[in-house]
Amino acid sequence: MHKTGHFSIKEITKVEGHANLDVELKNGKVEKCELQVYEGQRFFEQMVVGKHFSQIPLIVSRICGFCSISHLNTANEAIEKSFNIKLSDQTILLRELATNAEFIKSHALHLMLLVLPDFLGKESALEFDKKEHQYIHWALDLKKVGTDLIKVLGGRVYHTVNIRPGGFTLLPKQSGLNSLLPELKKSRETTIKAIELFDSFKKDFPFARETEYVGLVGSNYCLLCGKIYCSDGTIIEEEDYLSHVKEFVVPYSTSREASFNKKEYQVGAQARINLNQNELCDSAKEIMQRLKLHFPSHKIYYNNIAQAIELLQCIEASIEIIQLLQLSKEPLPKIKPTEAEGIGVTEAPRGTLYHHYSFDKKGFVRRANIVVPTLQNNRNVESDLKEFIPSLLKMPQEKANLEIEKLIRAYDPCISCATHFLKVNWKKK
């Protein structure tokens, strides 16, 4: 790489939609670093305006195929808070179970099929040799665990309609949940191997930069409850998020960016464990101690390790919930709408997710605001790259591009893209 010049990485894969990276260097310093998202606006926030509250969860769950449960649960929470709907303990446990299932399949596919090829020196998982082929089986086996859970809970794998404001239209069968226990218990061994595997790569990616971390912090590593914590010491209720989270438009991207307390920040698995590691299950704590994995960590690669740890956490939590549940019929509550507004905040696989709705007296949406994790991480990605890229100047361009990819991919900006290459255009001065 040259110390002065301009380069662009075109059509970055593994992000939601389409994005480029545009960088300008001068005398070894990065003067411009723009993560340019050029995907067309999807207008979900405007799409729900004028719709009845009962329709909202079904609409917004279509925002993402892999995070549909997260959007569903977060929208439901916002509606329930708007109309003072109290959930039963059974409903809360079932929603936690659905969230665990989504995390399992999302983390497994991202780690094994999108991140792992980089560290094995392969273009994609399709190039894995006979020995490495086991990692594809790990991915698919773990995905099946999550998929089977969601199917039992929601009646179908994607965009379930069973999870509704106040409860479930159709409860899962106890026998169906119990039948998944052997599969969940068997997946523990695979997950522990995955943690050990990604731990083995940490020496290959030493880059670290201090930033702030934001996430929900609750007891037993709850992904649906708690207060919003920031590593700067801020602790707020969910309803106060707008006093701290500010979205802003950047001229080079169709994606907004965000700040927390006027500073860039990171959300996701690493942020969650940095803030809430004491609430992890015992088996997660034990393997972290054995491998000498130290959190809080400012190394972005630890987001991959944190996802592997969360795989174990979600599996153990799912086993515990299923063993605890004794399902009984619960009719959906009758919801009487009123003029109100509500805020739902949960943890999605990629970080903290906000849904905010304002309703008229008949329960139709007046305004909506949805703040997704990738949006919140965008500015942090750019700042990481500004500091990271100068260390790559002595590398060949192709090798430097791969290292840049690895950093971006560590944030898990999306799981919907399947290809594993970049088109790079270099302009030298």
Stockholm file with secondary structure:
# STOCKHOLM 1.0

chainA/1-429         MHKTGHFSIKEITKVEGHANLDVELKNGKVEKCELQVYEGQRFFEQMVVGKHFSQIPLIVSRICGFCSISHLNTANEAIEKSFNIKLSDQTILLRELATNAEFIKSHALHLMLLVLPDFLGKESALEFDKKEHQYIHWALDLKKVGTDLIKVLGGRVYHTVNIRPGGFTLLPKQSGLNSLLPELKKSRETTIKAIELFDSFKKDFPFARETEYVGLVGSNYCLLCGKIYCSDGTIIEEEDYLSHVKEFVVPYSTSREASFNKKEYQVGAQARINLNQNELCDSAKEIMQRLKLHFPSHKIYYNNIAQAIELLQCIEASIEIIQLLQLSKEPLPKIKPTEAEGIGVTEAPRGTLYHHYSFDKKGFVRRANIVVPTLQNNRNVESDLKEFIPSLLKMPQEKANLEIEKLIRAYDPCISCATHFLKVNWKKK
#=GR chainA/1-429 SS CCSSEEEEEESCSSSSSCEEEEEEEETTEEEEEEEEECCCCCCHHHHTTTCBGGGHHHHHGGGCSSSHHHHHHHHHHHHHHHTTCCCCHHHHHHHHHHHHHHHHHHHHHIIIIIIHHHHTTCSSGGGCCTTTHHHHHHHHHHHHHHHHHHHHHHSSSSSCSSEETTEESSCCCHHHHHTTHHHHHHHHHHHHHHHHHHHTTGGGCCCCCCCEEEEEECGGGCSSCSEEEETTSCEECGGGGGGTEEEECCTTCSSCEEEETTBCEECSHHHHHHHHGGGSCHHHHHHHHHTTCCSSCCCTTHHHHHHHHHHHHHHHHHHHHHHHCCCCCCCCCCCCCCSEEEEEEEEETTEEEEEEEEECTTSBEEEEEEECHHHHHHHHHHHHHHHHGGGGTTSCHHHHHHHHHHHHHHTCCCSCCCCCCCEEEEEEC
#=GC SS_cons         CCSSEEEEEESCSSSSSCEEEEEEEETTEEEEEEEEECCCCCCHHHHTTTCBGGGHHHHHGGGCSSSHHHHHHHHHHHHHHHTTCCCCHHHHHHHHHHHHHHHHHHHHHIIIIIIHHHHTTCSSGGGCCTTTHHHHHHHHHHHHHHHHHHHHHHSSSSSCSSEETTEESSCCCHHHHHTTHHHHHHHHHHHHHHHHHHHTTGGGCCCCCCCEEEEEECGGGCSSCSEEEETTSCEECGGGGGGTEEEECCTTCSSCEEEETTBCEECSHHHHHHHHGGGSCHHHHHHHHHTTCCSSCCCTTHHHHHHHHHHHHHHHHHHHHHHHCCCCCCCCCCCCCCSEEEEEEEEETTEEEEEEEEECTTSBEEEEEEECHHHHHHHHHHHHHHHHGGGGTTSCHHHHHHHHHHHHHHTCCCSCCCCCCCEEEEEEC
//
